[in-house]
């Protein structure tokens, strides 16, 4: 029985899985678009969106200590990658300030030639135009 067993195992042990997820999240934040398998995308999509929401709420908060606290939480989750944490705070969170969630989209690419794994492109949505 799988009662209360959460998360995707991805055929890796704990440390390898943790490093893989961290590296995929950093790559998505830096490049704003990655091509990966559907299983890996499902493992990181929610976590990245939660980080952006945390940053949005911290920016809206008046207390600078709160902002620093959230920045340190993001740094810890991203393996002390300061560039990725800064990009979330400086670019991504302000871009999605008026959006209530759903900051990413995926495109299915079909099966991979070697093993038939379902491939997808995961990317952040572009900034919304307020003109028009």
C-alpha atoms as an extended CHARMM CRD file, in Angstrom:
* protein
*
       132  EXT
         1         1  UNK       CA              0.0000000000        0.0000000000        0.0000000000  PROA      1               0.0000000000
         2         2  UNK       CA              1.2150000000        3.4930000000       -0.8410000000  PROA      2               0.0000000000
         3         3  UNK       CA             -0.5920000000        5.3770000000        1.8950000000  PROA      3               0.0000000000
         4         4  UNK       CA              0.9220000000        8.8310000000        2.4810000000  PROA      4               0.0000000000
         5         5  UNK       CA              3.8160000000        8.2360000000        0.0850000000  PROA      5               0.0000000000
         6         6  UNK       CA              4.1440000000       11.4630000000       -1.8770000000  PROA      6               0.0000000000
         7         7  UNK       CA              6.3460000000       12.6190000000       -4.7200000000  PROA      7               0.0000000000
         8         8  UNK       CA              7.9480000000       11.0920000000       -7.7840000000  PROA      8               0.0000000000
         9         9  UNK       CA             10.8870000000        8.7510000000       -7.2220000000  PROA      9               0.0000000000
        10        10  UNK       CA             12.2300000000        9.1290000000      -10.7900000000  PROA      10              0.0000000000
        11        11  UNK       CA             14.2530000000        5.9100000000      -10.4710000000  PROA      11              0.0000000000
        12        12  UNK       CA             16.9290000000        7.5700000000       -8.3360000000  PROA      12              0.0000000000
        13        13  UNK       CA             18.0090000000        7.5070000000       -4.7200000000  PROA      13              0.0000000000
        14        14  UNK       CA             17.2610000000       10.4450000000       -2.4290000000  PROA      14              0.0000000000
        15        15  UNK       CA             20.4270000000       12.4880000000       -2.9580000000  PROA      15              0.0000000000
        16        16  UNK       CA             20.4430000000       12.0460000000       -6.7260000000  PROA      16              0.0000000000
        17        17  UNK       CA             16.7530000000       12.9490000000       -6.9360000000  PROA      17              0.0000000000
        18        18  UNK       CA             17.2610000000       16.0530000000       -4.7750000000  PROA      18              0.0000000000
        19        19  UNK       CA             20.1760000000       17.2330000000       -6.9420000000  PROA      19              0.0000000000
        20        20  UNK       CA             18.2400000000       16.5480000000      -10.1500000000  PROA      20              0.0000000000
        21        21  UNK       CA             15.2330000000       18.5600000000       -9.0060000000  PROA      21              0.0000000000
        22        22  UNK       CA             17.4130000000       21.4420000000       -7.8290000000  PROA      22              0.0000000000
        23        23  UNK       CA             19.3280000000       21.5320000000      -11.1250000000  PROA      23              0.0000000000
        24        24  UNK       CA             16.1140000000       21.4100000000      -13.1860000000  PROA      24              0.0000000000
        25        25  UNK       CA             14.6000000000       24.2630000000      -11.1670000000  PROA      25              0.0000000000
        26        26  UNK       CA             17.7380000000       26.3830000000      -11.5610000000  PROA      26              0.0000000000
        27        27  UNK       CA             17.8280000000       25.7030000000      -15.3040000000  PROA      27              0.0000000000
        28        28  UNK       CA             14.1580000000       26.6700000000      -15.6730000000  PROA      28              0.0000000000
        29        29  UNK       CA             14.6540000000       29.8960000000      -13.7100000000  PROA      29              0.0000000000
        30        30  UNK       CA             17.8240000000       30.8810000000      -15.5900000000  PROA      30              0.0000000000
        31        31  UNK       CA             16.6910000000       29.9940000000      -19.1180000000  PROA      31              0.0000000000
        32        32  UNK       CA             12.9130000000       30.3620000000      -18.5770000000  PROA      32              0.0000000000
        33        33  UNK       CA             12.4220000000       27.2890000000      -20.7930000000  PROA      33              0.0000000000
        34        34  UNK       CA             13.5900000000       23.6760000000      -20.5230000000  PROA      34              0.0000000000
        35        35  UNK       CA             12.9770000000       20.4740000000      -22.4460000000  PROA      35              0.0000000000
        36        36  UNK       CA             12.6160000000       17.4500000000      -20.1960000000  PROA      36              0.0000000000
        37        37  UNK       CA             10.4930000000       14.3620000000      -19.5930000000  PROA      37              0.0000000000
        38        38  UNK       CA              6.9280000000       14.6910000000      -18.4010000000  PROA      38              0.0000000000
        39        39  UNK       CA              7.6910000000       12.9400000000      -15.1000000000  PROA      39              0.0000000000
        40        40  UNK       CA             10.5410000000       15.3440000000      -14.2700000000  PROA      40              0.0000000000
        41        41  UNK       CA              8.3720000000       18.3140000000      -15.2610000000  PROA      41              0.0000000000
        42        42  UNK       CA              5.6320000000       17.1620000000      -12.9020000000  PROA      42              0.0000000000
        43        43  UNK       CA              8.1950000000       16.8230000000      -10.1030000000  PROA      43              0.0000000000
        44        44  UNK       CA              9.3940000000       20.4560000000      -10.3280000000  PROA      44              0.0000000000
        45        45  UNK       CA              6.5080000000       22.4970000000      -11.7480000000  PROA      45              0.0000000000
        46        46  UNK       CA              4.5850000000       22.9590000000       -8.5070000000  PROA      46              0.0000000000
        47        47  UNK       CA              7.6870000000       23.7070000000       -6.4870000000  PROA      47              0.0000000000
        48        48  UNK       CA              8.8450000000       26.4570000000       -8.8540000000  PROA      48              0.0000000000
        49        49  UNK       CA              5.3890000000       28.0380000000       -8.8610000000  PROA      49              0.0000000000
        50        50  UNK       CA              5.2910000000       28.0000000000       -5.0510000000  PROA      50              0.0000000000
        51        51  UNK       CA              8.6590000000       29.7640000000       -4.9150000000  PROA      51              0.0000000000
        52        52  UNK       CA              7.3860000000       32.5330000000       -7.2040000000  PROA      52              0.0000000000
        53        53  UNK       CA              4.2600000000       32.9330000000       -5.0770000000  PROA      53              0.0000000000
        54        54  UNK       CA              6.3950000000       33.1890000000       -1.9140000000  PROA      54              0.0000000000
        55        55  UNK       CA              8.5030000000       35.9010000000       -3.5510000000  PROA      55              0.0000000000
        56        56  UNK       CA              5.3820000000       37.7950000000       -4.7040000000  PROA      56              0.0000000000
        57        57  UNK       CA              3.9760000000       37.8260000000       -1.1930000000  PROA      57              0.0000000000
        58        58  UNK       CA              7.3020000000       38.8880000000        0.3060000000  PROA      58              0.0000000000
        59        59  UNK       CA              7.6080000000       41.7950000000       -2.1420000000  PROA      59              0.0000000000
        60        60  UNK       CA              4.0850000000       42.9490000000       -1.2660000000  PROA      60              0.0000000000
        61        61  UNK       CA              4.9000000000       42.7730000000        2.4600000000  PROA      61              0.0000000000
        62        62  UNK       CA              6.1670000000       45.9920000000        4.0770000000  PROA      62              0.0000000000
        63        63  UNK       CA              8.6630000000       44.3620000000        6.4430000000  PROA      63              0.0000000000
        64        64  UNK       CA             12.1710000000       44.1050000000        4.8860000000  PROA      64              0.0000000000
        65        65  UNK       CA             13.0000000000       41.2980000000        7.3290000000  PROA      65              0.0000000000
        66        66  UNK       CA             10.2420000000       39.2310000000        5.7440000000  PROA      66              0.0000000000
        67        67  UNK       CA             11.7740000000       39.7640000000        2.2770000000  PROA      67              0.0000000000
        68        68  UNK       CA             15.1910000000       38.6970000000        3.5110000000  PROA      68              0.0000000000
        69        69  UNK       CA             13.7120000000       35.6310000000        5.2170000000  PROA      69              0.0000000000
        70        70  UNK       CA             11.9690000000       34.4910000000        2.0260000000  PROA      70              0.0000000000
        71        71  UNK       CA             15.0990000000       35.2090000000       -0.0540000000  PROA      71              0.0000000000
        72        72  UNK       CA             17.0940000000       32.9160000000        2.2600000000  PROA      72              0.0000000000
        73        73  UNK       CA             14.4500000000       30.1910000000        2.0120000000  PROA      73              0.0000000000
        74        74  UNK       CA             14.6530000000       30.3510000000       -1.7930000000  PROA      74              0.0000000000
        75        75  UNK       CA             18.4470000000       30.3050000000       -1.6750000000  PROA      75              0.0000000000
        76        76  UNK       CA             18.3610000000       27.1520000000        0.4610000000  PROA      76              0.0000000000
        77        77  UNK       CA             15.9710000000       25.4000000000       -1.9380000000  PROA      77              0.0000000000
        78        78  UNK       CA             18.1160000000       26.3940000000       -4.9090000000  PROA      78              0.0000000000
        79        79  UNK       CA             21.4110000000       25.2170000000       -3.4210000000  PROA      79              0.0000000000
        80        80  UNK       CA             22.6260000000       28.7400000000       -2.5560000000  PROA      80              0.0000000000
        81        81  UNK       CA             22.3840000000       29.8080000000       -6.1990000000  PROA      81              0.0000000000
        82        82  UNK       CA             22.1760000000       33.5460000000       -5.6400000000  PROA      82              0.0000000000
        83        83  UNK       CA             21.6310000000       34.3740000000       -9.3160000000  PROA      83              0.0000000000
        84        84  UNK       CA             18.5120000000       32.1930000000       -9.5190000000  PROA      84              0.0000000000
        85        85  UNK       CA             17.0730000000       33.5520000000       -6.2540000000  PROA      85              0.0000000000
        86        86  UNK       CA             17.7060000000       37.1290000000       -7.4040000000  PROA      86              0.0000000000
        87        87  UNK       CA             16.0420000000       36.4360000000      -10.7440000000  PROA      87              0.0000000000
        88        88  UNK       CA             12.9160000000       35.1840000000       -8.9590000000  PROA      88              0.0000000000
        89        89  UNK       CA             12.7740000000       38.3520000000       -6.8420000000  PROA      89              0.0000000000
        90        90  UNK       CA             13.8390000000       40.8890000000       -9.4710000000  PROA      90              0.0000000000
        91        91  UNK       CA             12.2190000000       39.5760000000      -12.6680000000  PROA      91              0.0000000000
        92        92  UNK       CA              9.7650000000       36.7080000000      -12.2430000000  PROA      92              0.0000000000
        93        93  UNK       CA              7.7850000000       37.7680000000       -9.1630000000  PROA      93              0.0000000000
        94        94  UNK       CA              7.1550000000       41.3310000000      -10.4810000000  PROA      94              0.0000000000
        95        95  UNK       CA              6.2280000000       39.9050000000      -13.9170000000  PROA      95              0.0000000000
        96        96  UNK       CA              3.4920000000       37.7570000000      -12.3590000000  PROA      96              0.0000000000
        97        97  UNK       CA              2.4020000000       40.2510000000       -9.6860000000  PROA      97              0.0000000000
        98        98  UNK       CA             -1.1710000000       40.4910000000      -11.0150000000  PROA      98              0.0000000000
        99        99  UNK       CA             -1.5160000000       36.8110000000      -11.8860000000  PROA      99              0.0000000000
       100       100  UNK       CA             -3.1120000000       34.5520000000       -9.2350000000  PROA      100             0.0000000000
       101       101  UNK       CA             -1.0920000000       31.4700000000      -10.2010000000  PROA      101             0.0000000000
       102       102  UNK       CA             -0.2320000000       29.2820000000      -13.1580000000  PROA      102             0.0000000000
       103       103  UNK       CA              3.0450000000       30.8900000000      -14.1540000000  PROA      103             0.0000000000
       104       104  UNK       CA              4.2110000000       28.0710000000      -16.4410000000  PROA      104             0.0000000000
       105       105  UNK       CA              2.9710000000       26.2850000000      -19.5330000000  PROA      105             0.0000000000
       106       106  UNK       CA              3.9700000000       23.0020000000      -21.0780000000  PROA      106             0.0000000000
       107       107  UNK       CA              4.0080000000       21.7310000000      -24.6250000000  PROA      107             0.0000000000
       108       108  UNK       CA              4.0450000000       18.0130000000      -25.2970000000  PROA      108             0.0000000000
       109       109  UNK       CA              6.6700000000       17.0540000000      -27.8640000000  PROA      109             0.0000000000
       110       110  UNK       CA              5.9160000000       13.3470000000      -28.2160000000  PROA      110             0.0000000000
       111       111  UNK       CA              7.9570000000       10.3120000000      -27.2530000000  PROA      111             0.0000000000
       112       112  UNK       CA             11.7540000000       10.3620000000      -27.1020000000  PROA      112             0.0000000000
       113       113  UNK       CA             13.3800000000        8.2200000000      -29.7490000000  PROA      113             0.0000000000
       114       114  UNK       CA             15.6120000000        6.1500000000      -27.4650000000  PROA      114             0.0000000000
       115       115  UNK       CA             13.2800000000        4.9690000000      -24.7150000000  PROA      115             0.0000000000
       116       116  UNK       CA              9.8550000000        6.3460000000      -25.6310000000  PROA      116             0.0000000000
       117       117  UNK       CA              9.6540000000        8.6970000000      -22.6470000000  PROA      117             0.0000000000
       118       118  UNK       CA              7.0870000000       11.4740000000      -23.1420000000  PROA      118             0.0000000000
       119       119  UNK       CA              8.9940000000       14.7350000000      -23.7090000000  PROA      119             0.0000000000
       120       120  UNK       CA              7.7100000000       18.2110000000      -22.8750000000  PROA      120             0.0000000000
       121       121  UNK       CA              8.8440000000       21.8200000000      -22.9900000000  PROA      121             0.0000000000
       122       122  UNK       CA              8.2200000000       23.6900000000      -19.7410000000  PROA      122             0.0000000000
       123       123  UNK       CA              8.3980000000       27.4730000000      -19.9200000000  PROA      123             0.0000000000
       124       124  UNK       CA              7.3240000000       30.5610000000      -18.0340000000  PROA      124             0.0000000000
       125       125  UNK       CA              4.4980000000       32.6050000000      -19.5090000000  PROA      125             0.0000000000
       126       126  UNK       CA              5.5050000000       35.8820000000      -21.1180000000  PROA      126             0.0000000000
       127       127  UNK       CA              4.6920000000       39.1830000000      -19.4530000000  PROA      127             0.0000000000
       128       128  UNK       CA              1.1130000000       40.2520000000      -20.0590000000  PROA      128             0.0000000000
       129       129  UNK       CA              0.6390000000       43.3210000000      -22.2290000000  PROA      129             0.0000000000
       130       130  UNK       CA             -1.5440000000       45.9270000000      -20.5770000000  PROA      130             0.0000000000
       131       131  UNK       CA             -1.8160000000       47.8580000000      -23.8470000000  PROA      131             0.0000000000
       132       132  UNK       CA             -4.7850000000       47.5100000000      -26.0970000000  PROA      132             0.0000000000
